Amino acid sequence: MDDLVFARAIHVVAIVAWIGGLALETMVILPIAASPETPPGLFERTERLFAPIARIAVLLAGASGFYMVHA
């Protein structure tokens, strides 16, 4: 497989994971967390679980984007 094709695939998957996670948090978890019958700490727990995924996705997107620019 061509290295640019591989870098582009990594870049797209990383961006989809990052933006998809942010969209899930914003459009699903926040409205549920605002409900009075939701257990306290739901948003904080989901943020804590998503944070490592977001960090890795941003690093992969940045590294693959940097590679594609310089290749």
N, C-alpha and C positions, 0 to 999 in steps of 0.2 A: 504494500500500500504506500502511496506517495506520502511523504512526511507532512506536506501542507494539508492534504485531505484529512490525515489523522489529527493534526492540530486544529483544523476547523471543526471536526466532530467533537473533540474535547471542549472547544470553545462554546459550541452550541449547547451541548449537554449541560455544561456548567451554568450558562446563562439561564437555561430553562429551569434548572433546579433552584437557582437563586431567586429569579423573578416569580416562579411558581410558588415557592415558599413564602415570599413576601405577600403575594396575592392571597394565599390561603390565610395567613395571619390577619391580613387587613379585612378581607371580605367575609371570613367565616368565624375565626376565633374571637376577634374583637366584638362583633355583635353578640355572640354567645356569652362572652365574659361580661358584657354590660347588663345582661339579664339578672334580675335580683335572685333568682333561684339557682344560679350557677355557683358551684363551690368556689370559695375564695382561692386565689392563687392560680387559677387555670391559665391565664394569659402568661404569667411569669414562668410557669412550668413549660408551656409550649415554646416560649422564647428561649429558655435554657436548653431545650432539646434541639431547636432549630439553629442556634448560634454556631455550633461547630460545623454544621453542614454549610451554612452561609459563608463562613470563613474559608472553608476548603474550596467552595464553588468560586468565590471571588479570586482566590489565589490561582486556581486553575484557569479561570477566564483571563486574568491579567497575564499570566505566564504564556498561555497559548496565543493571546493577542500580540504580546511582545514578540514572540517567536515568528508569527506570521508577518509582522511588519518588517522584521529584519531578514527574513528568508528570501 
